């Protein structure tokens, strides 16, 4: 678990057990970050599989739901060209999808995320979203 001194940035990455997988739906990560004007992104301290830089982007092996509550920035994936995201927007990222996102250096943003996965989740996505 990581948390800054002002309680503005918090994140946790959970180990997933065999028992968790049997439920069919489990949380892999959760957190929030406030990125101020001109601050670098993403904040340091995320594990190797989650950290990324803008030039390379990343591919995750779980679903990620990102909610932007303040500010604005941009999102890009192989499926969607670079697009502006603003306060109130939600991004749903699928496992195996190359993507990248970041706050605008002139506004910063506040983001909240939840990572999740499991057989039940993948069946729902396949049935209802794809």
C-alpha positions in Angstrom: 0.0 0.0 0.0 1.2 3.5 -0.7 -0.1 6.8 0.6 1.4 10.2 0.5 1.6 12.5 3.5 -1.4 14.6 2.5 -3.6 11.6 1.9 -4.2 12.8 -1.7 -2.6 9.8 -3.4 -3.4 6.3 -2.3 -3.2 3.0 -4.1 -3.1 -0.7 -3.3 -2.4 -3.8 -5.4 -3.8 -7.0 -4.1 -2.4 -10.5 -4.3 -4.9 -12.8 -5.9 -5.3 -16.3 -4.4 -6.8 -19.5 -5.8 -9.8 -18.9 -3.5 -10.3 -15.4 -4.9 -10.2 -16.7 -8.5 -12.9 -19.3 -7.6 -15.3 -16.4 -6.8 -15.2 -15.4 -10.5 -14.8 -11.7 -9.7 -12.0 -10.2 -7.7 -10.3 -6.8 -7.2 -6.7 -6.4 -8.3 -6.0 -2.8 -7.5 -7.7 0.4 -6.2 -6.5 3.9 -5.7 -6.7 7.6 -6.3 -4.3 10.3 -7.3 -4.3 14.1 -7.5 -1.9 15.3 -10.1 -1.3 19.0 -9.9 -0.5 21.5 -12.7 2.9 20.6 -14.2 3.4 17.5 -12.1 4.9 14.4 -13.7 2.7 11.4 -14.4 2.2 8.7 -13.4 3.3 9.1 -9.8 6.2 6.9 -8.7 5.8 3.7 -6.8 3.5 1.5 -8.8 4.5 -2.1 -9.4 6.2 -3.1 -12.7 3.0 -4.5 -14.3 1.1 -1.3 -13.8 3.6 1.6 -14.1 4.0 3.1 -17.6 5.3 6.1 -19.4 3.5 8.0 -22.2 5.9 7.1 -25.0 5.4 3.3 -24.5 1.9 3.0 -23.0 1.0 -0.3 -21.4 -1.0 -3.5 -21.6 -2.7 -4.8 -18.5 -4.0 -8.3 -17.7 -7.1 -7.1 -15.9 -10.0 -4.7 -16.4 -9.5 -1.2 -15.1 -12.2 1.4 -14.5 -10.8 5.0 -14.2 -13.0 7.9 -13.0 -11.7 11.5 -13.5 -13.3 13.7 -10.9 -11.4 16.9 -11.6 -9.3 18.4 -14.4 -8.8 17.0 -17.9 -6.3 15.1 -19.9 -6.1 12.6 -22.8 -6.6 8.9 -23.4 -5.5 6.8 -26.4 -5.6 3.1 -27.3 -5.2 1.1 -30.5 -8.9 1.1 -30.9 -9.5 4.8 -30.1 -7.4 7.7 -31.3 -6.2 10.3 -28.8 -9.2 11.9 -27.2 -9.8 14.4 -24.4 -11.2 13.2 -21.1 -12.6 15.6 -18.5 -14.0 15.6 -15.0 -17.0 13.2 -14.9 -15.6 10.9 -17.6 -15.1 7.2 -17.0 -12.6 5.0 -18.9 -13.0 1.2 -19.0 -9.8 -0.6 -20.1 -10.0 -4.2 -21.1 -7.3 -6.8 -20.5 -4.7 -7.1 -23.3 -5.6 -3.6 -24.7 -2.7 -1.3 -25.3 -3.5 2.2 -23.9 -2.1 5.3 -22.3 -3.6 8.3 -20.5 -2.4 11.3 -18.7 -3.5 14.6 -17.2 -3.1 17.9 -19.1 0.0 19.7 -17.7 -2.0 22.9 -17.5 -4.9 21.6 -15.4 -3.8 18.4 -13.7 -6.5 16.0 -12.6 -7.9 13.8 -9.9 -8.3 10.1 -10.8 -9.8 7.2 -9.0 -9.4 3.6 -10.2 -10.5 0.1 -9.6 -8.9 -3.0 -11.2 -10.8 -6.2 -11.3 -11.0 -9.5 -13.2 -12.3 -13.0 -13.1 -14.2 -15.6 -15.1 -17.6 -14.0 -14.3 -16.4 -10.6 -15.4 -15.0 -11.9 -18.6 -18.2 -13.7 -19.4 -20.3 -10.5 -18.7 -18.0 -8.4 -20.9 -18.1 -10.9 -23.7 -21.9 -11.2 -23.5 -22.9 -7.5 -23.0 -20.0 -5.3 -24.2 -18.2 -7.1 -27.1 
